Amino acid sequence: MLDVIFKRLRKNVGKKLDLPIIINCNEQNIDKIQLHLKYRKYYGFSAQKIKYFNTVRLPIFDKNGKYCLNSKMRLIRRPSGTASCI
């Protein structure tokens, strides 16, 4: 998916590859995304202009106010919003 997004972005911005890019990640994939972009040489964009934000995930409650658990009895959490909220 990142390949498609960055190729489209490059096509639309032309030679202006020093623009700021914000990537909203979760704690499970932030390291993988950073490694992937480094491997792809940031698709030609400035590595210093790419900022990563870690989305905070909060627990899910049912309508009775009790925590929701999955089949492995682990707490279910969902993203709390966008990077602009952090």
N, C-alpha and C positions, 0 to 999 in steps of 0.2 A: 504494500500500500504506500509506503514511503517513497518507493521508486516512482510510482505514478504521480503522487502529489508534487514531488520536487521537480520532475520532468515538466509537468504542466506549469509550475511556478517559474521555472527557467524560461519556458517558452513565452510566458506573459510579461516577464520583467526585462527581457532582452539582456543588455550588458550591465544592468544595475544589480550586480550580485553582492553588494555590500549592505543591503537593506536588513533591518532587524527581523528575526524570525523567532516566534515564541512557540514552543512545543509543550503541550500539556500532557503529562504522563501519569501513570500510577506507580506505586512502589514496586510492583512486579516487573514492569517493563522499562523503567527509566534507564537502567544500565545497558540493557540490550539495544535500546534506541540510540544511546550515545555511541556504543561500539559500532553499530551499523553505519551511522553517519560518518564516523571516523574512517571506517573501512571504505566507504564510498567517497571519501575525500570531500565530504559535505556537499556533494553535487556541484562543486565549484563555488559555493557561497562562502562567505567569511565565517570561519568557525567562531570567532570572537563575537559575532553578531547573533549567534544562535543561543537562545536562553531556554532552559528547561525548568518547568514548574511541576512539582509533584502534587497531584490532586489528593486532597485529604478525603479519606473514606470514613464514613460514620456508620454506626450500627443501625440496623433496621428494626423497628418495633411493630408489633401487630396492633390491632385496634384496641386491645386491652392494656397496652403499654408494656407488654412483655417482649424481651429480646427474641428475635427470630434466629433459629439455628438450622444448619443444613443437616443432611443425613449422617454426617460424621460428627455431629454435635459441636460444630464450630460456628462461631458467630457470623452471621451474614452481614456484610457491609457493602455500601454503595457509595459512589462518588458524591461528595457534598456540593459540588458546583464546578465552576471554571477557575482557571488560574487567576483571573482578575479578582476573585474573592479572597485570595490568600494574602 
